[in-house]
Amino acid sequence: MITSIELGDFLAHTNTKLEFEDGVTVFVGENGAGKSSIIDAITFALFGQHTRKSNRGLIKRGSNQGFSKINFAINGKQFEAVRKIDSKGTLAAKFAEVVENDRIEIAAGERKQFGESMSHEVEKVIGLDFEKLKIASIVQQGQLNAIIDAKPKEFKELLNAIIGIDKLDIASEAMKTVNKEFREKIRDDLGYDDTHIEILSRDLEKYQNEITESKPRRDELQTIQTSLQKEVEELRKKIEIETPKIDKINQLESRKKELQTYAREAISEIQEEIKENERKIRDCEGCFEDASLREDLESKMKKVEEAINDTVTKIQENTNQTTSLKEKLSLASKLQLKDNKCPVCDSNVDKLNPLFQEEHIRQEILELQNQITSKEKERETYEQKRKEFSEKLQRSRDAETTLRAYSIKSKEELTEIQKNTEIKKEKLPSTVNGNLEEIATIDSHAKIIFDGISKLEIETKGFDEEEFANLKKEVNEKQLGLSQIDQEMGAILEKITKSEEQIDVIAKTIDELKIVKDYVINLNEIQTNIFSRNGPVATSLRSWALNTISAKASEYLTLLNTKIQRILLSEKARDISITCYSKKEVLELESLSGGEKVSVALALRLGMASLLGASNLNLMILDEPTTHLDAERKKSLVGVLSQLSDISNSDTRMQFLIITHDAEIFEDSTVEQIYKFESSEEGSKVIAL
């Protein structure tokens, strides 16, 4: 039960404090006087919820902050809930238990990240959250009789909201989300979900068919492959036998060319040797005869040289004497006797010394010149001899040099060279392109090469290059065919392997997806049977709720002075029907009086409130319950409320807060707590009547 409400700069209220008792309390006043603000004050203080657009809209115009405080009692305990709001939208809240004027804090604020929530603590104490409080304890304007005037389908929706079945829609959507996310998770993990089982089964069958179709061809190819491999192996063995012959044939040709090349070079060398020997023979011809004269010629040459030297000496001496005589002759021409006196000493002499006589000197000069001429002729003779001997000696020396150069020491050796040269000339082949056997006679090395050639000819005898080429061609063709078979075989084996791998993967995936499908089916069944508002769980809950509300509403009706003894709510198809019973008969709603309808409506509301646990607060707020009611029904409402205020479901009587602008309907009632709300410039004023 709410014991007091205090408002400060909250909506239209500047400073309002209301005290409450159990029973019926009525708020009267014109529209806009601040009556309905009490509902926002209650829900804001308890849960921070209201009907305004924003929290700052709760602050009285012109003020910086506002608050709402509510004191209430439950099960003998006193509690206080207060919330404040400033112009910045900042909220402050506190919930406490009041013990002998001391406040023991239970919760402060809504710091849910720290596990603190005042609203949650309030919910635990009163047994209702904000949504259930609205349904169980707050009857909005014009909604009192709506519960019985509503269409059956609308009543069912109200009932669903009361017992929370409407939340099943949220749960159902959550289940759809869970189902969707589960499928997405499965698709992320497996690449498929349970909706692909049929597609995967077709793929599985396709791969199985591919294997079935591929195996016969694989077996056929294996047979062909084995046969071809055997043929190729046999042909390769033949080639292995014949291949060395190719190398030997190549060697044979190479050796023939080698022999021809060697023969060509050897013949050229022999020809050069023959030429050299012929030149040697030619150069050495007569050399031994010339060489044998050297000593004799050297002796003769020595004698001639000596004779020439003597002749030259004689000529020189005669020449010198001639020169001397010519000088004397010149002097004698100057030494003439004059008066038989010496021209030098002027001595008397008979005659001059013959040495100083011109005639004598001339005679001697003539004799000397004759001697010189004779000696010159003699020298020329010797010079001729010397030249002759010198030439012969030079030939003798050249002959010795030639013999030394050719290292020939005797005529026999030269004769042997000439003989060998003639033999080589006779054996020398005329050409290197002729008979190889003839070429092999050149020398021992040529014979060795020729023997190798003969051996290779024996080893390659019978080899047919064309047949060998055809053999290789046949192997290549069969190898090509084998490669094509291998490629086709590889493709088929790869196809079978991939198909088997796919079969394994798909089979495992299908097995997993079958489990997934069973799980999804279970989820769908849960969604259909538990979370569907028309499922068995919801139907069972509605049936239980209808029976509970019917029983509670019937209990309330028995305490009222009406002919209605029992109310039965039942679900038919998709509708909820209301059936009223007197002691003797079934009563149609249309046949009830206005007061009886109000009684039925209030009884149902109280039954619903009881179902939601509203007995903890024992509160019901009726906002403008008389709207759209005629005068008779308004009076009936007052009468019913007066009776219900005395009804107790616990140790505390039921508390009703009635908000109305029809103050006159309570003038003759037993209602004692009436507050009048008036508008003023300072804000709402509340006066207890």
HELIX and SHEET records of a PDB file:
HELIX    1   1 SER A   37  PHE A   47  1                                  11    
HELIX    2   2 ASN A   55  LEU A   58  5                                   4    
HELIX    3   3 LYS A  112  PHE A  114  5                                   3    
HELIX    4   4 MET A  118  ILE A  126  1                                   9    
HELIX    5   5 PHE A  130  SER A  137  1                                   8    
HELIX    6   6 ALA A  146  ASP A  149  1                                   4    
HELIX    7   7 PRO A  152  ILE A  162  1                                  11    
HELIX    8   8 ASP A  166  LEU A  190  1                                  25    
HELIX    9   9 ASP A  194  HIS A  196  5                                   3    
HELIX   10  10 ILE A  197  CYS A  284  1                                  88    
HELIX   11  11 CYS A  287  SER A  292  1                                   6    
HELIX   12  12 ARG A  294  ALA A  332  1                                  39    
HELIX   13  13 PRO A  354  PHE A  356  5                                   3    
HELIX   14  14 GLU A  358  ALA A  405  1                                  48    
HELIX   15  15 LYS A  411  LYS A  427  1                                  17    
HELIX   16  16 LEU A  436  ILE A  439  1                                   4    
HELIX   17  17 SER A  444  GLU A  459  1                                  16    
HELIX   18  18 GLU A  465  ILE A  526  1                                  62    
HELIX   19  19 GLN A  527  PHE A  531  3                                   5    
HELIX   20  20 PRO A  536  THR A  558  1                                  23    
HELIX   21  21 LEU A  589  SER A  591  5                                   3    
HELIX   22  22 GLY A  594  LEU A  611  1                                  18    
HELIX   23  23 ALA A  614  ASN A  616  5                                   3    
HELIX   24  24 ALA A  631  LEU A  644  1                                  14    
HELIX   25  25 ALA A  663  PHE A  666  5                                   4    
SHEET    1   A 6 HIS A  13  GLU A  19  0                                        
SHEET    2   A 6 ILE A   2  PHE A  10 -1                                        
SHEET    3   A 6 GLN A  65  ILE A  74 -1                                        
SHEET    4   A 6 LYS A  77  ASP A  86 -1                                        
SHEET    5   A 6 LEU A  91  VAL A  99 -1                                        
SHEET    6   A 6 ASP A 102  ALA A 108 -1                                        
SHEET    1   B 6 ILE A 138  VAL A 139  0                                        
SHEET    2   B 6 LEU A 619  ASP A 623  1                                        
SHEET    3   B 6 GLN A 655  THR A 660  1                                        
SHEET    4   B 6 GLY A  23  GLY A  29  1                                        
SHEET    5   B 6 GLN A 673  GLU A 678  1                                        
SHEET    6   B 6 LYS A 685  ALA A 688 -1                                        
SHEET    1   C 3 ARG A 566  LYS A 572  0                                        
SHEET    2   C 3 ASP A 575  TYR A 581 -1                                        
SHEET    3   C 3 VAL A 586  LEU A 587 -1                                        
END                                                                             
